Amino acid sequence: MLFENLDIIKPIQKALQDEGYSNPTPIQAKSIPHLLEGKDLLGCAQTGTGKTAAFAIPILQRVYNEQKNSRGPRTIKAVVLAPTRELAIQIEESFTAYSQYMDIKSLVIFGGVSQNSQTRALREGVDILIATPGRMLDLYSQKFINLSKVKYFVLDEADSMLDMGMIHDVKRIISHLPQVRQNIFFSATMPNEISKLANSIFKDPIKVEVAPVSSTTETVKQSMYFVSKKQKRALLIDLLKDKSIQSVLVFSRTKHGANKITTDLLKVGIEACAIHGNKSQNARQLALSNFKEGKIRVLVATDIAARGIDVDELSHVINYDLPEVAETYVHRIGRTGRAGHTGCAMSFCSMEERGYYKSIEKLINKKIPVIKDHPYEASSNDVAEVVEKRNPRSNNRGNNRGNSNNQRSSSSRSNNKSWGSNNRKKPAKKTSDK
């Protein structure tokens, strides 16, 4: 199927050709016809499947057709909510690209920066507003935003809104919108609270689901390295000696970890930059821009900051830390192997993370190939060391012999069983980067 078969108007078709688009992705092919008819839509699709174009194209077409028959100042006709600044910016860039041959003005607003330029643009008039919930409520309360003419409402990455505690802000925004409108939700997963919210506002919605979160794309080559926690740094640096790794997104579980990884890479002459919630908006945008332009080879990110990072032909993703939530693994590696390109996802698994590793394999229902005999492979001593920490010797002299025997027995069992043993307890959750 081609885009021209989807009854898309010529100005948008021309813009899509300029962007190199010819064939719609499955989520686009399934969603665009229903959205052009004005139907409410609840879409479930993971990152990298083309969700933005799936809702942006129909909204632009409908707004364009309505403008031909109306005169007067610009008013906000569509609102798109996104959980992070990066994703909001990416969405606005897509709207701008697809509308380049139409007189439609879009604007992105988000917190962490001065509101002056945003309020100035709002006064001049916009047709499509892309926003993070907090900044939108702030400017609405200051009466810079008029929602009375909104006809299209999009909630993108709805599950992330829930995870990040934004769902109450989203509900407040919805309460200010006109009752008659087209509603569009996209989410990688469909938690109960999101389903309840959709049921409360949707009218006979079309439900579209492609590439569920439990699946990983076949265009991404996956591999797992068993490595002690203290050897991860050396393994990463060794892997990055391979010049075929042209651009790599490295995931850290914490902000502090992202900074530490970046510092370690810079010390050995590898151009890298960190991006996370403690960085200023300008610093985050500069790092992302430099990464996209190839000025830096390695971008180190936390999961929250990585939402919305969309880099053409990203060659590699490295999970320096395995995520605590298995679904996050799918989102992470989905940053590569996009739009028909191939990609590579490499993950480091320390002894403490073996529970996360097994949860990931269970979710994706496949074995991740393990790279063996590498210079930094975890040894039996590493396993014994972790067991030692979890079963420390007693200071009671009378118990020394019994504790010693127990530890030797525990170490022996650790050496004889694989890391993936289901008999082991999963590690306690660590503090995530929220």
Order of alpha helices (4+ residues) and beta strands (2+ residues): alpha-alpha-beta-alpha-beta-alpha-beta-alpha-beta-alpha-beta-alpha-alpha-beta-alpha-beta-beta-alpha-beta-alpha-beta-alpha-beta-alpha-beta-alpha-beta-alpha-beta-alpha-alpha
